[in-house]
Amino acid sequence: MGYGIAVDISRTVPQQGGKPQRWIIPIGGGLLAAVLIVVGTPHVAWFIRAALAVIAFVYIAGQSAAYLWSSTADQG
């Protein structure tokens, strides 16, 4: 008793290659956020500024990189 429904369970995640230039924006955005935190907080101790800059870099760059990683191949 078949209903004509086929399910493909052999789906794999395609390898994300693409252009290396597409990673410039996430890295640049993370660096910009880190630099703005360091420049904008001159009255804060250096180790707190450094920690905040690292957190900002990882968060901003990570969000952008995750978006690029999950998207399909380059459109242009």
N, C-alpha and C positions, 0 to 999 in steps of 0.2 A: 504494500500500500504506500506508494510514493507520491509525494506532492510536487515533485519537480524542483525541490530546493536543494541547492548545492552549497556546502560550506567549505571554504578553503582555510584549513588550519595550518598550512605550511608557510604562513606569511613571515617574512623576515624583515628586520630593520635594514634599510639600505645604508651603505657606507657614505658618510658625509665627507666628501672631498671638497670640491668647489675651489673657488679662487681664494688665495691667501689674503687678497685685499679686503675681503669681506670681514675679516677679523680686526681691521684697523679701527673701525668705529667703536666696537666694544672696548678695546684696549685704550683708545684715545679718550673715550668718555669716562672710563674709570680713572685714568691719569688726571684728567681735568677736574674731576670731583675731588681727588686727593689733593691736588695743588690748591684748589680753592679753599679747602678746609685748612690747610697749613697757612696759607696767606691770610685768610680771614680770621684766624684766632691767634694773633701774636702775643696776647696776654696769658695764654694757657701754657703749661709746662710742655717741654718738647716731647716727652714720652707719651703724654696724653694725645697731643697733636698727631704723633706718628701712629698711635693705635687707631685713632679715628680715621686717619688717611688710609690706612690699610683696610679697615672695615669698609670704608666708602668705595675703595677701588674694587675689592672683592665683590661687593654687592652690586654696584653699577655694571661692572664688566661681566659679572656672572649672569645677571638678568639679560643683558643684551646677547651674550654668547648662547645662553639657553634658548632664547628666541630664534637665533640663527640656526642653531643645531637642530631644533625641532621643525624648522620650515623645510619646504621641498627644495629642490635644486635651484640654482640661481635663475632668475627670470630674465636677466638682461646681460 
